[in-house]
Amino acid sequence: MPGEDWEDFGFEGIGTQWEISTPFPLAQSVRARLLNRVEEFDAAWSRFRADSRVSIMAREPGRFGFPDEAGRLGPLYRTLYGLTDGAMTPLIGASLERLGYDAGYSLKPSGSPLPAPPWDEVLKWDGTIITTTLPVVLDIGAAGKGLLVDLLADELEAEGIDSFVIDGSGDLLARGPQSTQVALEHPYNPGQAIGIVPLAGRALCASASNRRAWGDGWHHVLDGTTGQPVRTAVATWALADTAMLADALATALFFVPGARLEQAFDFSWLTVFSDGSAAHSAEFEGTLFT
């Protein structure tokens, strides 16, 4: 991370590994506050635990109250749902379960690909209140880990800590003056890098179809209009002011060109396609290796 003299606090949360690096050791009270925030997030949004609000929504329709961060998340998802013509949707959960990415991690399809239900037919997202007309499997995985990165940053800043790097298994947020050099992982060879990005004061998030893949070509980036895995892009990176935005846009790049997304959002990006070609924004801060 930023320097050899920085201290790392590692832990597991929402099913993945986390590391928070700071110039000094975090007090036990701060660590406890961070872990509590992760637990609160998981209890609300996880589709992998039976007691979460998302799991209750999957069993019965109704009116559900969610934590304050829902007010950040809903408008972003709604905008990207429109920009991708319904391909990127928080209603993709049942489609993922159909292909085997379920609570039991069976990784065995139980039927043919299932398109996600149309947003306006089943879902109303108004701030922190989500109302459904049918049982739905909400999945915020396209932006949720980035959102949790931002929430942990809020906790650190509330404690007066203004220099840190949060690494949520590749979803990165850096605060403070020091720059961190981040390698861009080769989509077909995790042991190699295709480039490097200097990260300071921003978030960098990536999405890749090889990260959660199983069976005969199945992976977790599904087109909500078909329920099928996306086949054109294989890896994306997005840099933005918040990790939630970078995380969401890294997924959106699988469905629409970055130039289209630039019309609505202030960010930079890189997309690598299945034919080996790549495209990136004019302002992309990284250096690609030849």
Secondary structure, 3 states (H helix, E strand, C coil): CCCCCCEEEEEEECCEEEEEEECCCCCHHHHHHHHHHHHHHHHHHCCCCCCCHHHHHHHCCEEEECCCCHHHHHHHHHHHHHHCCCCCCCCCHHHHHHCCCCCCCCCCCCCCCCCCCCHHHHEEEECCEEEECCCCCCCCCCCHHHHHHHHHHHHHHHCCCCCEEEEECCEEEEECCCCEEEEEEECCEEEEEEEEEEECCCEEEEEECCCCEECCCEECCECCCCCCECCCEEEEEEEECCHHHHHHHHHHCCCCCHHHHHCCCCCEEEEEECCCCEEECCCCCCEECC
